Amino acid sequence: MSGLKLFRTNTTNSGVTEVTPRLAYVEGDVQGFVQANMETLLGVRFLASEYGTGPVHGGRIDSLGLDENGSPVIVEYKRGVDADVINQGLFYLSWLMDHRSEFEHLVRDRLGVTAASQVLWSGPRLICIAGDFTRYDAHAVHEHRRSIDLVRYRLFGSDLLGLETVASVSGGMQASRRAQRGAVARAAADVQGAAMRELAGAVDEVLLGLGDGVNRVERKTYRAYQRLRSFACLCPPQRSKLLVYLKVDPKDVDLVPGFTRDVSGLGHHGTGDLEVQLRTLRDVERAQDLFRASYAAA
């Protein structure tokens, strides 16, 4: 991984030993490990491996999945650097958009009827995992109207895997940040007027500003903020508050009644086990450390 060094500490004599990074011996090693742990690594539920696209199209998709917001996901793997990885993925993404019913049948068979009925076709994603990417790859993803994530991997020793997001771009169906903030604000205004409009706009501004490549996915019951994996879900305003769900372990937080709540095991819209209740702009400032912790964890 570019510029990253990993060291194993020796607590006995206070020494350190560098763990040398390496590539996989074969591409299938990376594919097999990611597929076996896809939800943990990428926030994507695994559906199929080496999925055939039929005799006319004549291809095989490395991995098919469904992310936590219901977006279809294609994952393509390369052992090292490969100039064709993005074009190959886009080729399969076009096939997927022309075979929606087939994909939904696959989801129904693997994950059930409910998941199949909630597939979000406005935001299909391509995740490319490779040993490295060129600067041309990083530039090219910005030229396509698709959601594309470039992820660099490295193996360290015999039991460590590193993943680094090189580029993350939302598709053309995503609105600009200004338009997104306006949409959130208008939704809030319909419910509670100027106070909710200002509060919703502030939350949106903070979440989108946590890092480069933060994308927002619109669902009927919530808005998810993600970079590779979702880290926050913002629900439509209630009468006097906004609810945000974060990927933070509630056990690591000093819960404050009326502000933070452990919702693990409770049904709610969006994903995340920590509920944050926001009523004022001061609450947004108060929650920023939790927002950053969720972004880092995801």
ZADO-1210 file (C-alpha; in nm, 4 decimals, padded with zeros to 6 digits):
<atoms>
<atom x="00.0000" y="00.0000" z="00.0000" code="MET" pos="1"/>
<atom x="00.1468" y="00.3281" z="-00.1073" code="SER" pos="2"/>
<atom x="00.3476" y="00.4852" z="00.1749" code="GLY" pos="3"/>
<atom x="00.2045" y="00.2562" z="00.4444" code="LEU" pos="4"/>
<atom x="00.4389" y="00.0554" z="00.6646" code="LYS" pos="5"/>
<atom x="00.3280" y="-00.2021" z="00.9190" code="LEU" pos="6"/>
<atom x="00.5371" y="-00.3045" z="01.2199" code="PHE" pos="7"/>
<atom x="00.4949" y="-00.5805" z="01.4755" code="ARG" pos="8"/>
<atom x="00.5874" y="-00.4615" z="01.8231" code="THR" pos="9"/>
<atom x="00.7866" y="-00.6709" z="02.0661" code="ASN" pos="10"/>
<atom x="00.6770" y="-00.5797" z="02.4166" code="THR" pos="11"/>
<atom x="00.9570" y="-00.7862" z="02.5732" code="THR" pos="12"/>
<atom x="01.2507" y="-00.5806" z="02.4513" code="ASN" pos="13"/>
<atom x="01.0622" y="-00.2795" z="02.3121" code="SER" pos="14"/>
<atom x="01.1744" y="-00.3595" z="01.9587" code="GLY" pos="15"/>
<atom x="00.9770" y="-00.3541" z="01.6353" code="VAL" pos="16"/>
<atom x="00.9877" y="-00.5728" z="01.3259" code="THR" pos="17"/>
<atom x="00.8574" y="-00.4568" z="00.9905" code="GLU" pos="18"/>
<atom x="00.5947" y="-00.6809" z="00.8315" code="VAL" pos="19"/>
<atom x="00.6751" y="-00.6903" z="00.4609" code="THR" pos="20"/>
<atom x="00.3766" y="-00.6271" z="00.2334" code="PRO" pos="21"/>
<atom x="00.3146" y="-00.8536" z="-00.0627" code="ARG" pos="22"/>
<atom x="00.0654" y="-00.9313" z="-00.3362" code="LEU" pos="23"/>
<atom x="-00.1373" y="-01.2514" z="-00.3488" code="ALA" pos="24"/>
<atom x="00.0192" y="-01.5421" z="-00.5332" code="TYR" pos="25"/>
<atom x="-00.2869" y="-01.5693" z="-00.7561" code="VAL" pos="26"/>
<atom x="-00.5923" y="-01.3493" z="-00.8096" code="GLU" pos="27"/>
<atom x="-00.8218" y="-01.6221" z="-00.6768" code="GLY" pos="28"/>
<atom x="-00.6677" y="-01.5952" z="-00.3295" code="ASP" pos="29"/>
<atom x="-00.7912" y="-01.2358" z="-00.2965" code="VAL" pos="30"/>
<atom x="-01.1291" y="-01.3202" z="-00.4452" code="GLN" pos="31"/>
<atom x="-01.1838" y="-01.6181" z="-00.2171" code="GLY" pos="32"/>
<atom x="-01.0963" y="-01.4299" z="00.1021" code="PHE" pos="33"/>
<atom x="-01.3073" y="-01.1251" z="00.0171" code="VAL" pos="34"/>
<atom x="-01.6079" y="-01.3357" z="-00.0820" code="GLN" pos="35"/>
<atom x="-01.5881" y="-01.5291" z="00.2446" code="ALA" pos="36"/>
<atom x="-01.5818" y="-01.2040" z="00.4447" code="ASN" pos="37"/>
<atom x="-01.7559" y="-00.9622" z="00.2097" code="MET" pos="38"/>
<atom x="-02.0050" y="-00.8138" z="00.4552" code="GLU" pos="39"/>
<atom x="-01.7339" y="-00.7411" z="00.7128" code="THR" pos="40"/>
<atom x="-01.4841" y="-00.5999" z="00.4621" code="LEU" pos="41"/>
<atom x="-01.7113" y="-00.4125" z="00.2197" code="LEU" pos="42"/>
<atom x="-02.0547" y="-00.3932" z="00.3816" code="GLY" pos="43"/>
<atom x="-02.1860" y="-00.6090" z="00.0943" code="VAL" pos="44"/>
<atom x="-02.3883" y="-00.9298" z="00.1250" code="ARG" pos="45"/>
<atom x="-02.2417" y="-01.1962" z="-00.1017" code="PHE" pos="46"/>
<atom x="-02.4696" y="-01.3416" z="-00.3706" code="LEU" pos="47"/>
<atom x="-02.2659" y="-01.5305" z="-00.6319" code="ALA" pos="48"/>
<atom x="-01.9161" y="-01.6007" z="-00.7604" code="SER" pos="49"/>
<atom x="-01.8061" y="-01.6312" z="-01.1250" code="GLU" pos="50"/>
<atom x="-02.1602" y="-01.5507" z="-01.2372" code="TYR" pos="51"/>
<atom x="-02.2100" y="-01.6300" z="-01.6055" code="GLY" pos="52"/>
<atom x="-02.3654" y="-01.3605" z="-01.8233" code="THR" pos="53"/>
<atom x="-02.4898" y="-01.5964" z="-02.0932" code="GLY" pos="54"/>
<atom x="-02.3658" y="-01.7090" z="-02.4357" code="PRO" pos="55"/>
<atom x="-02.4348" y="-01.3763" z="-02.6109" code="VAL" pos="56"/>
<atom x="-02.2590" y="-01.1529" z="-02.3589" code="HIS" pos="57"/>
<atom x="-01.9992" y="-01.4204" z="-02.2909" code="GLY" pos="58"/>
<atom x="-01.8558" y="-01.3086" z="-01.9572" code="GLY" pos="59"/>
<atom x="-01.8198" y="-01.4119" z="-01.5934" code="ARG" pos="60"/>
<atom x="-01.8681" y="-01.1599" z="-01.3133" code="ILE" pos="61"/>
<atom x="-01.6144" y="-01.2210" z="-01.0348" code="ASP" pos="62"/>
<atom x="-01.8586" y="-01.1442" z="-00.7500" code="SER" pos="63"/>
<atom x="-02.2164" y="-01.0250" z="-00.7235" code="LEU" pos="64"/>
<atom x="-02.3534" y="-00.8733" z="-00.4044" code="GLY" pos="65"/>
<atom x="-02.6064" y="-00.6393" z="-00.2456" code="LEU" pos="66"/>
<atom x="-02.4899" y="-00.3591" z="-00.0203" code="ASP" pos="67"/>
<atom x="-02.6535" y="-00.2565" z="00.3068" code="GLU" pos="68"/>
<atom x="-02.8628" y="00.0091" z="00.1293" code="ASN" pos="69"/>
<atom x="-02.9964" y="-00.2333" z="-00.1296" code="GLY" pos="70"/>
<atom x="-02.7707" y="-00.1280" z="-00.4186" code="SER" pos="71"/>
<atom x="-02.6544" y="-00.4049" z="-00.6566" code="PRO" pos="72"/>
<atom x="-02.2753" y="-00.4498" z="-00.6422" code="VAL" pos="73"/>
<atom x="-02.0276" y="-00.5987" z="-00.8871" code="ILE" pos="74"/>
<atom x="-01.6801" y="-00.6721" z="-00.7487" code="VAL" pos="75"/>
<atom x="-01.3874" y="-00.7319" z="-00.9859" code="GLU" pos="76"/>
<atom x="-01.0439" y="-00.8472" z="-00.8670" code="TYR" pos="77"/>
<atom x="-00.6937" y="-00.8183" z="-01.0103" code="LYS" pos="78"/>
<atom x="-00.3773" y="-00.9521" z="-00.8525" code="ARG" pos="79"/>
<atom x="-00.1658" y="-00.6518" z="-00.9538" code="GLY" pos="80"/>
<atom x="-00.2178" y="-00.3549" z="-01.1861" code="VAL" pos="81"/>
<atom x="-00.4505" y="-00.4122" z="-01.4807" code="ASP" pos="82"/>
<atom x="-00.5468" y="-00.1363" z="-01.7215" code="ALA" pos="83"/>
<atom x="-00.8726" y="-00.3115" z="-01.8130" code="ASP" pos="84"/>
<atom x="-01.0239" y="-00.3583" z="-01.4683" code="VAL" pos="85"/>
<atom x="-01.2529" y="-00.0520" z="-01.4837" code="ILE" pos="86"/>
<atom x="-01.3682" y="-00.1120" z="-01.8419" code="ASN" pos="87"/>
<atom x="-01.4319" y="-00.4782" z="-01.7650" code="GLN" pos="88"/>
<atom x="-01.6389" y="-00.3843" z="-01.4611" code="GLY" pos="89"/>
<atom x="-01.8403" y="-00.1272" z="-01.6552" code="LEU" pos="90"/>
<atom x="-01.9054" y="-00.3895" z="-01.9239" code="PHE" pos="91"/>
<atom x="-02.0610" y="-00.6140" z="-01.6607" code="TYR" pos="92"/>
<atom x="-02.2459" y="-00.3238" z="-01.4985" code="LEU" pos="93"/>
<atom x="-02.4194" y="-00.2506" z="-01.8288" code="SER" pos="94"/>
<atom x="-02.5207" y="-00.6171" z="-01.8526" code="TRP" pos="95"/>
<atom x="-02.6580" y="-00.6024" z="-01.4988" code="LEU" pos="96"/>
<atom x="-02.8779" y="-00.3006" z="-01.5745" code="MET" pos="97"/>
<atom x="-03.0268" y="-00.4920" z="-01.8700" code="ASP" pos="98"/>
<atom x="-03.0958" y="-00.8011" z="-01.6562" code="HIS" pos="99"/>
<atom x="-03.2656" y="-00.6577" z="-01.3493" code="ARG" pos="100"/>
<atom x="-03.5212" y="-00.9344" z="-01.3154" code="SER" pos="101"/>
<atom x="-03.2490" y="-01.1992" z="-01.3228" code="GLU" pos="102"/>
<atom x="-03.0595" y="-01.0204" z="-01.0474" code="PHE" pos="103"/>
<atom x="-03.3728" y="-00.9789" z="-00.8351" code="GLU" pos="104"/>
<atom x="-03.4444" y="-01.3510" z="-00.8698" code="HIS" pos="105"/>
<atom x="-03.0918" y="-01.4208" z="-00.7471" code="LEU" pos="106"/>
<atom x="-03.1438" y="-01.1905" z="-00.4482" code="VAL" pos="107"/>
<atom x="-03.4745" y="-01.3579" z="-00.3692" code="ARG" pos="108"/>
<atom x="-03.3157" y="-01.7043" z="-00.3805" code="ASP" pos="109"/>
<atom x="-03.0186" y="-01.6049" z="-00.1621" code="ARG" pos="110"/>
<atom x="-03.1574" y="-01.3373" z="00.0732" code="LEU" pos="111"/>
<atom x="-03.5361" y="-01.3653" z="00.0574" code="GLY" pos="112"/>
<atom x="-03.8395" y="-01.1896" z="-00.0861" code="VAL" pos="113"/>
<atom x="-03.8058" y="-00.8752" z="00.1277" code="THR" pos="114"/>
<atom x="-03.4487" y="-00.8042" z="00.0126" code="ALA" pos="115"/>
<atom x="-03.5487" y="-00.8632" z="-00.3519" code="ALA" pos="116"/>
<atom x="-03.8344" y="-00.6131" z="-00.3248" code="SER" pos="117"/>
<atom x="-03.6005" y="-00.3436" z="-00.1907" code="GLN" pos="118"/>
<atom x="-03.3259" y="-00.3530" z="-00.4560" code="VAL" pos="119"/>
<atom x="-03.2187" y="00.0068" z="-00.5281" code="LEU" pos="120"/>
<atom x="-03.1600" y="00.0348" z="-00.9024" code="TRP" pos="121"/>
<atom x="-03.0792" y="00.4059" z="-00.8930" code="SER" pos="122"/>
<atom x="-02.7336" y="00.3364" z="-00.7522" code="GLY" pos="123"/>
<atom x="-02.5640" y="00.0180" z="-00.8824" code="PRO" pos="124"/>
<atom x="-02.1991" y="-00.0005" z="-00.7775" code="ARG" pos="125"/>
<atom x="-01.8704" y="-00.1306" z="-00.9134" code="LEU" pos="126"/>
<atom x="-01.5922" y="-00.2135" z="-00.6669" code="ILE" pos="127"/>
<atom x="-01.2508" y="-00.2885" z="-00.8181" code="CYS" pos="128"/>
<atom x="-00.9989" y="-00.4549" z="-00.5837" code="ILE" pos="129"/>
<atom x="-00.6440" y="-00.4715" z="-00.7171" code="ALA" pos="130"/>
<atom x="-00.2810" y="-00.4674" z="-00.6147" code="GLY" pos="131"/>
<atom x="-00.2587" y="-00.1112" z="-00.7382" code="ASP" pos="132"/>
<atom x="-00.4062" y="00.1449" z="-00.9760" code="PHE" pos="133"/>
<atom x="-00.2502" y="00.4023" z="-01.2048" code="THR" pos="134"/>
<atom x="-00.3199" y="00.7737" z="-01.1894" code="ARG" pos="135"/>
<atom x="-00.5133" y="00.7251" z="-01.5120" code="TYR" pos="136"/>
<atom x="-00.7473" y="00.4826" z="-01.3330" code="ASP" pos="137"/>
<atom x="-00.8109" y="00.7329" z="-01.0545" code="ALA" pos="138"/>
<atom x="-00.8897" y="00.9989" z="-01.3145" code="HIS" pos="139"/>
<atom x="-01.1053" y="00.7701" z="-01.5293" code="ALA" pos="140"/>
<atom x="-01.3579" y="00.6942" z="-01.2559" code="VAL" pos="141"/>
<atom x="-01.4533" y="01.0626" z="-01.2486" code="HIS" pos="142"/>
<atom x="-01.5385" y="01.0524" z="-01.6189" code="GLU" pos="143"/>
<atom x="-01.8055" y="00.7825" z="-01.5871" code="HIS" pos="144"/>
<atom x="-02.1591" y="00.8370" z="-01.4605" code="ARG" pos="145"/>
<atom x="-02.1425" y="00.5341" z="-01.2352" code="ARG" pos="146"/>
<atom x="-02.0665" y="00.4630" z="-00.8702" code="SER" pos="147"/>
<atom x="-01.7134" y="00.3200" z="-00.8689" code="ILE" pos="148"/>
<atom x="-01.4773" y="00.2375" z="-00.5828" code="ASP" pos="149"/>
<atom x="-01.1102" y="00.1592" z="-00.6435" code="LEU" pos="150"/>
<atom x="-00.9666" y="-00.0417" z="-00.3534" code="VAL" pos="151"/>
<atom x="-00.5971" y="-00.1299" z="-00.3226" code="ARG" pos="152"/>
<atom x="-00.5075" y="-00.4419" z="-00.1216" code="TYR" pos="153"/>
<atom x="-00.1902" y="-00.5706" z="00.0401" code="ARG" pos="154"/>
<atom x="-00.1167" y="-00.8864" z="00.2373" code="LEU" pos="155"/>
<atom x="00.1059" y="-00.8561" z="00.5432" code="PHE" pos="156"/>
<atom x="00.2691" y="-01.1689" z="00.6793" code="GLY" pos="157"/>
<atom x="00.0468" y="-01.4753" z="00.6876" code="SER" pos="158"/>
<atom x="-00.2644" y="-01.3349" z="00.8537" code="ASP" pos="159"/>
<atom x="-00.3082" y="-00.9621" z="00.7817" code="LEU" pos="160"/>
<atom x="-00.4972" y="-00.7961" z="00.4960" code="LEU" pos="161"/>
<atom x="-00.4952" y="-00.4234" z="00.4272" code="GLY" pos="162"/>
<atom x="-00.7550" y="-00.2412" z="00.2140" code="LEU" pos="163"/>
<atom x="-00.7131" y="00.1205" z="00.1045" code="GLU" pos="164"/>
<atom x="-00.9727" y="00.3209" z="-00.0876" code="THR" pos="165"/>
<atom x="-00.7866" y="00.4917" z="-00.3720" code="VAL" pos="166"/>
<atom x="-01.0909" y="00.6597" z="-00.5298" code="ALA" pos="167"/>
<atom x="-01.4631" y="00.6597" z="-00.4577" code="SER" pos="168"/>
<atom x="-01.7072" y="00.8298" z="-00.6931" code="VAL" pos="169"/>
<atom x="-02.0860" y="00.8414" z="-00.6834" code="SER" pos="170"/>
<atom x="-02.2882" y="00.7833" z="-00.9987" code="GLY" pos="171"/>
<atom x="-02.4597" y="01.0392" z="-01.2179" code="GLY" pos="172"/>
<atom x="-02.7929" y="00.9757" z="-01.0491" code="MET" pos="173"/>
<atom x="-02.6584" y="01.1301" z="-00.7327" code="GLN" pos="174"/>
<atom x="-02.7268" y="01.5002" z="-00.6928" code="ALA" pos="175"/>
<atom x="-02.4616" y="01.7612" z="-00.6273" code="SER" pos="176"/>
<atom x="-02.3865" y="01.8445" z="-00.2675" code="ARG" pos="177"/>
<atom x="-02.5681" y="02.1741" z="-00.2935" code="ARG" pos="178"/>
<atom x="-02.8736" y="02.0026" z="-00.4397" code="ALA" pos="179"/>
<atom x="-02.8525" y="01.7319" z="-00.1740" code="GLN" pos="180"/>
<atom x="-02.8473" y="01.9863" z="00.1057" code="ARG" pos="181"/>
<atom x="-03.1435" y="02.1632" z="-00.0512" code="GLY" pos="182"/>
<atom x="-03.3398" y="01.8378" z="-00.0757" code="ALA" pos="183"/>
<atom x="-03.2793" y="01.7590" z="00.2906" code="VAL" pos="184"/>
<atom x="-03.3677" y="02.1110" z="00.3906" code="ALA" pos="185"/>
<atom x="-03.6909" y="02.1120" z="00.1907" code="ARG" pos="186"/>
<atom x="-03.7980" y="01.7806" z="00.3431" code="ALA" pos="187"/>
<atom x="-03.7375" y="01.9219" z="00.6885" code="ALA" pos="188"/>
<atom x="-03.9182" y="02.2461" z="00.6069" code="ALA" pos="189"/>
<atom x="-04.2335" y="02.0553" z="00.5183" code="ASP" pos="190"/>
<atom x="-04.2431" y="01.9205" z="00.8711" code="VAL" pos="191"/>
<atom x="-04.1087" y="02.1808" z="01.1080" code="GLN" pos="192"/>
<atom x="-04.0143" y="02.4994" z="00.9222" code="GLY" pos="193"/>
<atom x="-03.6964" y="02.6993" z="00.9480" code="ALA" pos="194"/>
<atom x="-03.5541" y="02.5344" z="01.2615" code="ALA" pos="195"/>
<atom x="-03.5663" y="02.1834" z="01.1164" code="MET" pos="196"/>
<atom x="-03.4422" y="02.3102" z="00.7800" code="ARG" pos="197"/>
<atom x="-03.1337" y="02.4619" z="00.9403" code="GLU" pos="198"/>
<atom x="-03.0724" y="02.1540" z="01.1536" code="LEU" pos="199"/>
<atom x="-03.1038" y="01.9090" z="00.8633" code="ALA" pos="200"/>
<atom x="-02.8769" y="02.1226" z="00.6465" code="GLY" pos="201"/>
<atom x="-02.6137" y="02.1338" z="00.9186" code="ALA" pos="202"/>
<atom x="-02.6162" y="01.7546" z="00.9626" code="VAL" pos="203"/>
<atom x="-02.5899" y="01.7021" z="00.5886" code="ASP" pos="204"/>
<atom x="-02.2989" y="01.9482" z="00.5663" code="GLU" pos="205"/>
<atom x="-02.1064" y="01.7771" z="00.8443" code="VAL" pos="206"/>
<atom x="-02.1554" y="01.4219" z="00.7174" code="LEU" pos="207"/>
<atom x="-02.0646" y="01.5060" z="00.3583" code="LEU" pos="208"/>
<atom x="-01.7590" y="01.6978" z="00.4774" code="GLY" pos="209"/>
<atom x="-01.6013" y="01.4187" z="00.6798" code="LEU" pos="210"/>
<atom x="-01.3757" y="01.3109" z="00.3932" code="GLY" pos="211"/>
<atom x="-01.3205" y="01.2924" z="00.0200" code="ASP" pos="212"/>
<atom x="-01.5573" y="01.0737" z="-00.1758" code="GLY" pos="213"/>
<atom x="-01.8435" y="01.0626" z="00.0749" code="VAL" pos="214"/>
<atom x="-02.1557" y="00.9689" z="-00.1199" code="ASN" pos="215"/>
<atom x="-02.5182" y="00.9884" z="-00.0215" code="ARG" pos="216"/>
<atom x="-02.7743" y="00.7231" z="-00.1152" code="VAL" pos="217"/>
<atom x="-03.1437" y="00.8129" z="-00.1126" code="GLU" pos="218"/>
<atom x="-03.3886" y="00.5551" z="00.0180" code="ARG" pos="219"/>
<atom x="-03.7572" y="00.6073" z="00.0908" code="LYS" pos="220"/>
<atom x="-03.7125" y="00.5852" z="00.4663" code="THR" pos="221"/>
<atom x="-03.3616" y="00.7230" z="00.5205" code="TYR" pos="222"/>
<atom x="-03.0532" y="00.8738" z="00.3578" code="ARG" pos="223"/>
<atom x="-02.7287" y="00.6779" z="00.3870" code="ALA" pos="224"/>
<atom x="-02.3841" y="00.8372" z="00.3854" code="TYR" pos="225"/>
<atom x="-02.1074" y="00.6072" z="00.2695" code="GLN" pos="226"/>
<atom x="-01.7552" y="00.5719" z="00.1434" code="ARG" pos="227"/>
<atom x="-01.7263" y="00.2096" z="00.0400" code="LEU" pos="228"/>
<atom x="-01.9364" y="00.1206" z="00.3487" code="ARG" pos="229"/>
<atom x="-02.2209" y="00.3175" z="00.5059" code="SER" pos="230"/>
<atom x="-02.1281" y="00.5035" z="00.8230" code="PHE" pos="231"/>
<atom x="-02.4429" y="00.7096" z="00.8928" code="ALA" pos="232"/>
<atom x="-02.8146" y="00.6995" z="00.8163" code="CYS" pos="233"/>
<atom x="-03.0277" y="01.0129" z="00.8518" code="LEU" pos="234"/>
<atom x="-03.4020" y="00.9619" z="00.8932" code="CYS" pos="235"/>
<atom x="-03.6695" y="01.2154" z="00.7883" code="PRO" pos="236"/>
<atom x="-03.7401" y="01.4758" z="01.0604" code="PRO" pos="237"/>
<atom x="-03.9821" y="01.3997" z="01.3370" code="GLN" pos="238"/>
<atom x="-04.1816" y="01.6764" z="01.4961" code="ARG" pos="239"/>
<atom x="-03.8946" y="01.8186" z="01.6971" code="SER" pos="240"/>
<atom x="-03.5837" y="01.6098" z="01.6267" code="LYS" pos="241"/>
<atom x="-03.3690" y="01.4283" z="01.3740" code="LEU" pos="242"/>
<atom x="-03.2513" y="01.0720" z="01.4222" code="LEU" pos="243"/>
<atom x="-02.9105" y="00.9619" z="01.2958" code="VAL" pos="244"/>
<atom x="-02.7890" y="00.6007" z="01.3169" code="TYR" pos="245"/>
<atom x="-02.4136" y="00.5442" z="01.3349" code="LEU" pos="246"/>
<atom x="-02.1745" y="00.2488" z="01.3008" code="LYS" pos="247"/>
<atom x="-02.0416" y="00.2980" z="01.6529" code="VAL" pos="248"/>
<atom x="-02.0531" y="00.0297" z="01.9214" code="ASP" pos="249"/>
<atom x="-02.2856" y="00.1670" z="02.1940" code="PRO" pos="250"/>
<atom x="-02.0704" y="-00.0116" z="02.4531" code="LYS" pos="251"/>
<atom x="-01.7880" y="00.2308" z="02.3686" code="ASP" pos="252"/>
<atom x="-02.0050" y="00.5381" z="02.4288" code="VAL" pos="253"/>
<atom x="-02.1226" y="00.7014" z="02.7512" code="ASP" pos="254"/>
<atom x="-02.4921" y="00.6998" z="02.6629" code="LEU" pos="255"/>
<atom x="-02.6849" y="01.0156" z="02.7521" code="VAL" pos="256"/>
<atom x="-03.0652" y="00.9864" z="02.7809" code="PRO" pos="257"/>
<atom x="-03.2361" y="01.2028" z="02.5197" code="GLY" pos="258"/>
<atom x="-02.9190" y="01.2243" z="02.3080" code="PHE" pos="259"/>
<atom x="-02.7696" y="00.8776" z="02.2450" code="THR" pos="260"/>
<atom x="-02.9347" y="00.5352" z="02.2637" code="ARG" pos="261"/>
<atom x="-02.8341" y="00.1723" z="02.2116" code="ASP" pos="262"/>
<atom x="-03.0653" y="00.0321" z="01.9421" code="VAL" pos="263"/>
<atom x="-02.8832" y="-00.2960" z="01.8788" code="SER" pos="264"/>
<atom x="-03.1522" y="-00.5601" z="01.8468" code="GLY" pos="265"/>
<atom x="-03.4244" y="-00.2993" z="01.7925" code="LEU" pos="266"/>
<atom x="-03.5916" y="-00.2500" z="01.4578" code="GLY" pos="267"/>
<atom x="-03.5299" y="00.0837" z="01.2884" code="HIS" pos="268"/>
<atom x="-03.4718" y="00.2329" z="00.9452" code="HIS" pos="269"/>
<atom x="-03.1160" y="00.2472" z="00.8185" code="GLY" pos="270"/>
<atom x="-02.8142" y="00.0700" z="00.9667" code="THR" pos="271"/>
<atom x="-02.6091" y="00.1212" z="01.2802" code="GLY" pos="272"/>
<atom x="-02.6491" y="00.0346" z="01.6484" code="ASP" pos="273"/>
<atom x="-02.6084" y="00.3836" z="01.7946" code="LEU" pos="274"/>
<atom x="-02.8992" y="00.6271" z="01.7666" code="GLU" pos="275"/>
<atom x="-02.8226" y="00.9984" z="01.8007" code="VAL" pos="276"/>
<atom x="-03.1107" y="01.2384" z="01.8629" code="GLN" pos="277"/>
<atom x="-03.0578" y="01.5927" z="01.7364" code="LEU" pos="278"/>
<atom x="-03.2808" y="01.8823" z="01.8358" code="ARG" pos="279"/>
<atom x="-03.0557" y="02.1874" z="01.8075" code="THR" pos="280"/>
<atom x="-02.7414" y="02.3009" z="01.6268" code="LEU" pos="281"/>
<atom x="-02.5568" y="02.2568" z="01.9550" code="ARG" pos="282"/>
<atom x="-02.6493" y="01.8883" z="01.9409" code="ASP" pos="283"/>
<atom x="-02.4883" y="01.8667" z="01.5962" code="VAL" pos="284"/>
<atom x="-02.1640" y="02.0093" z="01.7357" code="GLU" pos="285"/>
<atom x="-02.1912" y="01.7737" z="02.0314" code="ARG" pos="286"/>
<atom x="-02.2290" y="01.4750" z="01.7963" code="ALA" pos="287"/>
<atom x="-01.9339" y="01.5502" z="01.5676" code="GLN" pos="288"/>
<atom x="-01.6906" y="01.3209" z="01.7520" code="ASP" pos="289"/>
<atom x="-01.9426" y="01.0383" z="01.7123" code="LEU" pos="290"/>
<atom x="-01.9801" y="01.1174" z="01.3423" code="PHE" pos="291"/>
<atom x="-01.6028" y="01.1036" z="01.2961" code="ARG" pos="292"/>
<atom x="-01.5740" y="00.7797" z="01.4939" code="ALA" pos="293"/>
<atom x="-01.8387" y="00.6147" z="01.2750" code="SER" pos="294"/>
<atom x="-01.6677" y="00.7374" z="00.9558" code="TYR" pos="295"/>
<atom x="-01.3353" y="00.5961" z="01.0764" code="ALA" pos="296"/>
<atom x="-01.4885" y="00.2635" z="01.1800" code="ALA" pos="297"/>
<atom x="-01.6642" y="00.2110" z="00.8467" code="ALA" pos="298"/>
</atoms>
